[in-house]
Amino acid sequence: MKKSISHRLTLAMVTLAVGGIILTALLTNLALDWNFRRYLRSTQEAQNRRIVETLAELYSEATSWLAVTRSTRHVGTTTGTQIRVFDMQNQLIADSLTGMMQSMQGRHWQRAQEQRGNTYSYPLFINEQRIGTVEITHLGQVGLWSGEALFFRRTVNQTMLVTGLGIILIAALAGNILSRRMTRRLENMTEAAEKLGRGDFSARTAVDGEDELAVLGETMNRMASRLEEQTALRKKLTGDISHELRTPLTAIQSFIEAFLDSVMHADEENLQAVLGETHRLAQLVNDLQELSNAECRDRDISLNILNLNSLVALEAERTRPLFRQKGIELVIEDGGQSIECRADELLLGRVLGNLLVNAWKYTPAGGRVTVATFSQDDRAGFTVSDTGEGIEEEHLPYIFERFYRADPSRSRTTGGSGIGLAIVLELVQAMGGAIDVESTPGQGSTFRVTLQV
Ligand code: ADP
């Protein structure tokens, strides 16, 4: 493939150069020919006029017919032409080539010249009175290229040939260099693609310039980065999952071993602790299942126009007992106006539910959680604000990542696995929406979900 691209490019450049040169040579020669003929015709015309003037002068001074014939022959010989003079009755009265006319060859030659259009006729005036017609035929290589003109043309053609060869050489060189550069870049890309194919996602191709190959290289590099990120994420996820599973499992195992060794009594309190760990395990498995569902984009999402106010009201009613129990005030602010958005009712319910549970988890008793709906241009959505502990700025960029907890020890007490917000993000994005967060440590957080109308 490499060879064929390089060869084809060089061949194309050379063919183009050869074609261009042939066309230029042809057009130049045609133009030279045409201009030369024009020039020849105009010089002939001028010469003819001078001949007619000289004849008129000589005739006006002539004293005998012999003198007229002699003058005609003289002018004809000196100008390289055959001059024939006719009177008003079209009778031939003088011919500069009388001798030649008598030979057959001469007649043939003259007919040929006449057919070629080299014979010109002019009226002959003496003392402003027309006395007849002069016919002038140019002898020799009339209308053809003269020696000098031929030399000129040859020089032009030779120059063009030399220039042409130079251009072909340059075209071949340029084609070769260009194609080599191109194939080198393609080779780089192929090498990187092969590495990626073998699973080495750190492979990148050099991006040089801004042309289509550079764009392709950039796209490839972006794809490689994405693959690298995904692989790292997958590895991290596997590590995180095993870690998350190990913690409650170890606890359960320790309890059971202690029961068996009679170090601990399997009384209600201890069994409750074991049950708590199994709940943690079950919760984790549920969360993982939900995350997997959320990530599965090809599952059915039915985007419909929803009434946000009713959805918020429904979800608030569902979680209100939780808030009441903990002594947190739950406030709904919908501004009294009905707001609609395009979303999947079930998924959006889960999003709001997760955000409300988080607000409940991270807000102390006596605090307040507010759900407010909004609509802005072609967007609508809701915010969930709390007066809880807030999130340190350094953690904000990561809280939507799987298993990320701003405060692991605290999350453990709240039973969080660090998957809730990852699920929320997946669901919101699956519905074509966006989520962002603002938080002030010690004062509270506001999560904002924006959807299409
Ligand atoms: P978790 O199950 O630990 O709550 P999430 O994915 O829901 O996991 O949240 C990730 C982390 O973001 C939490 O561990 C917590 O540190 C932080 N977080 C989420 N919501 C809030 C909130 N409303 N207030 C303060 N911190 C929050």
Boltz pocket constraint, residues with backbone or C-beta under 6 A from the ligand:
constraints:
  - pocket:
      binder: B
      contacts: [[A, 354], [A, 355], [A, 358], [A, 359], [A, 361], [A, 362], [A, 386], [A, 388], [A, 389], [A, 390], [A, 391], [A, 399], [A, 400], [A, 401], [A, 404], [A, 405], [A, 406], [A, 407], [A, 411], [A, 415], [A, 416], [A, 417], [A, 418], [A, 419], [A, 420], [A, 421], [A, 422], [A, 445]]
      max_distance: 6.0
